Each structure stands twice: as C-alpha cells, then as structure tokens.
Amino acid sequence: MTTWTPSSWREKPIKQVPAYPDPAALAEAERQLSTFPPLVFAGEARELKSRLAAVARGEAFLLQGGDCAESFAEHGADHIRDFFRVFLQMAVVLTHGASKPVVKVGRVAGQFAKPRSADTEIIDGVELPSYRGDIINAIEFNEAARVPDPDRMLQAYRQSAATLNLLRAFSMGGYAELTRIHEWTMGFMKGSNWNVRFEEVAKKIDDAITFMAALGLNPDNTPALKQTSF
C-alpha cells in the first residue's frame, strides 16, 4: 500500500477525464485552486467520522441524498433552503419513528460532475463531446459549449463555498431547531395527505417540546433539540 498524498490520484488509471484543449489554462486553474481555503475543515470531517461510527454500531441512522448533479443555473438561497428543509423533514420523521438520531449527509456543494459512458454523443448526425457536468462544460449542444473549460472549476469552488456557508448558517443559526418544525412544511405539501401526516408528527413533537420546556429544557441548554449536523 502506498502513502496517500493530495496528488497521488494522478498516478492511477483515469477513465472519466475531459480533454482540456489548453494545458496552460488548466495548470493556472489548478494553481489558483491550490491557494484557496478548504471547503470542508478537519474538525467537520472528524465529527462526521465519529457520527458514522455510531451509524455502524447501530446507534443512529444515515440519511444521504441530493441531486444527481448540481448546476450553476440553479444556485440560489431559496433552492438551498428548500433542499435543507426536505432533509430536516425526513430526519425528524425518522428520528420520531425510530427513536434514534439521524446523521444527515447532503450530496451538495461540489456535485457538479457527471460520468459518461462515451466521450462523445451524436444528435441529428452531429457528434460533439459529451456533457460532463457544469464543472467541465455546458449542457447546450453546440461546439463552443462542449469545450472543457478549466475556469469552470473556479466557479464550482465559489458556488460550493457559498452553498456551504448558507447551509452552515441555516444549521447553526436556529433554523434547524425542532421548535420551528411547523416552519419546515413545504408549499407543495400543503393540502396533500403527506402534509397531514407530517403535521401529525409535528404536533406530537410540539407536545414533547412543550413538556421538556416545562422541565427547563430548551435548544440553548439541550443540543439534541438542534439538528445542527449536516
């Protein structure tokens, strides 16, 4: 077994790799990325490892999900908030039903690449490079859009950083507190049978929180009332 380094992946066989036409531009993009701060910090990685160990021991559930691939066009506060809110809804239902904590892992803030079975695709007799995700090229089917552009990696980094910062703000800023469970009801759920069932669970949790508040327990002195891990 060889020792891992940040560049050791370059020594491995790679199948899903775009052909960048400008090696100098690619090298410059890599140089810039190497100077940027990490998107995820060591403490966050260690906390996740600890929580996943609890999942492996059967002491918690793992809830993982997200888009097949993110796009630059869908980046916005409302979109990120709704994604986060769906996770909160699913997690609280799982926690309520199983009486176990839920470790939430989002496929978000960096999921911009798409593997392809072929390097090119043909539409109406025209053959162009395959769309490999917004971090590589554009989805529009024309020659200019399908050219791999290394500057897209810089845009992906900035969008990922903004997404993570907003998710951290939602998680740590009070939005994820169970006391706000009724605020998580998505607009598309209103009037549906699923909304009724979710509200039934929310009502039970409200009653439990009211009881705990009477005992002096609240999100400030009881971390379990905050769904801060994401």
N, C-alpha and C positions, 0 to 999 in steps of 0.2 A: 504494500500500500504506500503510495506517495503522499507527501505532505501537501495539504491544500494551500493554495495561495490565490489571491484575487485574480491572477492571470492564468492559473493552471488550466482553465477551461479551453484555452487556445491550443493546448496540446491534445485535445480529444477530437475524435471524428465528429463533424457537424453536418447535419443533413438540412436543417431548416435555416439557411443563411442567405440573405439577399446579396446580390452582386452590385455593390456601390460603384458607380462609374468614375467617381473622383476620390481616389485614395487619400489625397491631401486633405480634402474636406472632412472625410471620415476621421482621420487622425486628429484634426483640430477639434471636432465634436467630442471625441473621446478624451482629449486633453482637458477640455472645459469641464466635462462631467467628472473627471478625476479630482477637480478642485472644489466641487460642490459638497455641502454637508450631506450626511446620510439621511435618507427618508425615514428610516426606522432606526431607533437608537438601541444600544446594547441592553439597557435596562428593560426596554419593552420586549426584546427578544427573550431575555431571561425570564420575564414574567410569563410570556406565552409558553415557554418550555415547562415551567412549573405547573401551569394550568392544564397543559396537555398531559402531563404525568398523572394528574388527578383523573382525567378522562380515561387514560389507560388502566387506572386502578378501579374503574367503575364508579368513581365518586362524583362524576359530572358527565354532562352530555356535550358533544361537539356539534355546533351549528355552523355550517360553512356554505356560502353561496355568493352569487354575484353574476354579472353579465359574462357572456362568452368572451366578449372583448369590448373594452371601453372605446369611445370615440371622442375626438376633440370637440365635435359639434354639440354633444350632449352635456358638456361641462357647465354646471350652474348650481347655485345654492339650493334651489328647490329640488332639483334632481337628487342631489347628495342627501338632503334631509329626508326625502321620501324613501330612499334606499335604506338609510339608517333606521327609519321608523318601522319599516317592514321587519327588519331584524329584531327590533325591540318587541314588536308584537309576537313574532314567532317564539322568541326566547321566553317571554313571560308566560305564554301558554304552556310551553314545555316545562318550565320551572314549576308552574302550578300543578300540572298533571303528574309529574314525576317526583316532585319534592326534592329536586337536585339542581345545583347550579348549572348554568349553560355557558360554555365557552364559545364566544362568537368570533368567527374568522371571516372577514369580508374579502371577496375577490374584487378588489377595487384599488384605485390609486396606483396604477402601474400595469394594469392588464390591457395593454394596447396591441399586443402581437397576436397573429393568427397563423397557426401552422397550415401548410398546404401540401396536398399530395402530388402536385406538379408545379414546376417553376413558372409555367405559363398557362393561360386559359384562352380559349377561342370563342368568340361571339360573332355570328354572321360572317364567318370566314376571316375575321381579323384576330391575329394572335398577339397578345401583349403579356407582360409579366403579371403574375398573379398578385392580387391584393393581399398583402401580408399584415394588415393592421395599420392604424394611423401612425404608429411609431416608425414605420418603414416607408409607406407610400399612401396614396389617396385611393378611395374606392371608385371614383369616376373612371369609366372605361375609355381612356384616351392615353396616348403615348406619354404626354407630359406628366399626367397624374400618376402613372405607374412607375416612374423612375424613382428608385430608392433615394431618399433624401436624408442624410445624417443629421441635419438640423432638426428633424422631427424628434430625435431623441432628446434634444434640449427642451423642446416644447412639452414632450411627455413628462420629463422630470418636473418642470414648473407646474404643470397641471396636477401631477401626482402630489407634489408638496402642498399645493393649495387645498386639494381634496383632503389630505391627511390633517392639515391644520383645522379645517372646518369640522371634521369628524371628532378630533380631539376636543374642540370647543363644545360640540354637542354632548360628548360623553362626560366631560368634566364640568360643564357649565350648568348642570341641573336639568337639562332636557331629558336625560335618561332616568331620572328618579321615578320610582314606582308611584309616587304621589301624583304624577302627571299622566297616569296611564290612559285616562279618557282623552287626552290631547293627541294620542297616537292614532286614533281612528282615522284611517284613510278616507278621503272623499268618495272613492269608488266603492267603498264597503257600505256606505250609508244606504239603508233600505233593503239590504240583502240579508239572507238568512245567516251568513257568516258574521255579519256585523252584530246581529242579535246574540249569537253565541259568544262572540268576543266580549260584548258588553256584560254578559252574564259572568264571565270570568273576571272582568274588570271590577264588577260590583263586589264579588267575593274578596278580591284583593283589597279593595277600598275598605271593606268591613274589617279585614285583618289589620290594615294600616291604622285605622281609627282606634282599634283595640290597643295596638302597640303604642300609639301616641299617648293614649291614656296612661300607659305604663312608663312614659317618658322616653320612648324610643323614637328617633326621627332620622332622616338622612344625614344630618350633621354628626350624630354620635353613633350611627349604625351603618357602616359601609355597605352592608348587604342590601340596603334599600336603594342603592345606586347601581345601575348597570353600567359601570364605568369601563369594563374591559371590552375592547373591540379591536 
